[in-house]
Amino acid sequence: MLRRLALTVATSAAASFAALSAAAPVAYAESLPLMPPPVSGADGTDHLTVTVSQAGDGMDGTYELDCHPVGGSHPDAAAACEQLDQKTSWGNDPFAPAAPGGMCTMQYGGPATARVTGTWAGRPVDATYERRDGCEIARWDALVPLLPELGSQERQRSDTGMAQRAHGSGG
């Protein structure tokens, strides 16, 4: 009885393996997401325009960023291109909006806004950024140094303003 069971299991496993190895690769490809692979950027298509407003301390302005090769008027073009390269992979859009309905902390990161337009990895980009809650702050911070680093500066301004209002000395 045990011998018959072992023989049945071995035969079933061999038949399954044979069926899977004979299956066309197309069967597996159908389960993959329908999106083209990222392009290398070697054809000069990686160009972004970054516009930052209300960030203060000389960070406001419009910057051009070229990657592959690195160039443009962005203040830290090489680091920005490297950050974007690291965040670009199959199924991961570095410019995607925050997930709808996500659980976000109720914190205010300041009035700074940014807009990024252009082309990255052969795809059009038109993304806006704010710092109105924890999800949006995290989304902004994930693209530093493409976007300016504001974390401690915004917190200091917010803390100073709150202290002044608490003492009735401005705000």
N, C-alpha and C positions, 0 to 999 in steps of 0.2 A: 504494500500500500504506500509506504513512504517512498519507495523507489519510483512508483508510478507518478506520484505527486512531484517529485524532483524532476523527472523526465518531462512532465507537462510544463512546469515552470521554465525549464531551460529551453524547450521548444518555443514557448510563447515569447520569451525574451529575444531569441534569435529572429523570430518572424517580425517582431516589432522593430528591431534594429535594422533589418533588411528593408522594411517598408519606409522607415525614416530616412535611411541613406539614399534610397531611390527617389525620394520626393524631390520635385523640382525646387530650386532655390527661390522661385517666384512665390511659392506658398509661404515662405518665411518673410519675404519682402513685403507682402501685403499687410502684415501686421505692424510695419514701421510707419511712423508719421509721414504724411505726404508733404514734405518740405525739402527744398533743395539743400545740398550741403553748403556750408559756408565757403566762400571763395577766398583765395589767398590774399587778395588785395594787391597783387603784383602789377595789376593793370592800372593802378592809380585811382581806384574807385573809393577808397576809404578817406572820405573828406567830411568833416563835421563842422558846423557853425554852432558855437555855444554862446548864448546870451544870458548874462547873469544880472539881476536887478535886486536892489535893496539888501545886498550882502554887506555893504559898508567897507570901511578900511581899505579902499582902493581896489576892491575885488569886482566891482560892477563893471560891465562892459561886454563887448562882443569879441569873441576870439575865434580864429580859424584854426582847425587842427587837421593835419594830413598825417596819415600813417602809411607805412610801406612805400616809400621812405618817409621818415619822420620830418615834419616841417610845420610851418604856419606860425601864427602869432600867439598861440596858447602859451602861457607862462611856464608850463612844465610839460611840453609836448611829448617827450620821450616816456615819461612816467605815465601820462594819460594813455598813450597808445599801448604800453605794456599792460596796464590795468584792463583795458578793453579786450586785448588779446586773451588775457587770462579768463575773462568772464564770458567769452564767446565760445559756445560749444553746441552740439546737437541738442535741440529742444530747450536751450537756455538763451533767452533774449535779454541782453544786459539793459535794454531800454524799456522792458515791459512795465506796465503800470502795477501798482500794488493790487494784490488779490482782492476782488470785490467781496464784501462781507467778512473781511479778516478782522481778527481781534487786535485792535490797535490801542496803545496806551494813549491816554488823554493828556498829552503834553504838547506844548507849543514850542517849536524850534526857531521862531522868529519870522520876519516878513520876507525873507529872501525867496526869490523865485528864479527859475532857470528854464531855458528852452534849448533843446538840442535838435538840430535839423541836419539833413544831409544824407549820406550813404555810408553804411558800415557793412562789411562782409557781403557786398553786392545787393544789400537790401535797403530800401528807403527808411529813414529815421525821422520821426517828428514826435518828440517826447517833451512833456512839461513836468517840472518838478517844483514842489512846495515843501514847506516844513511844518504843516498844520497838525500832524499827529505822529505817533511813534512809527507807524508804518512808512509814512512819507519821509520822515527823518532818516530811517534806515535805508530807504531807497536812494536818497540823496547821498548818504555816507558811503554806500556801496560803489559809487562812481567817483569818489575822491581818488585821484587828483584831476579827473576830467572836470568835475565841479569843485569849487573852492571848499576847503575844510572850514566848517563854521561851528562845530560842536561847542567848544569851550567859549568862543567869543560870544555866541548867541546866549549861552547860559549866563555868562558874566553880565551882559547887557540886561537880560531879563531879571537877574538877581538884584542888580543895582537899581533898576526901575522899581522893583517891588519894595526894596528897602526905602527908597525915596518916598514912595506913596504911603508906606506904613508910618513914616515919620512926618508925613505932610509937607515934604520939601520939594515936591515937583512930580513930574510924571506925565 
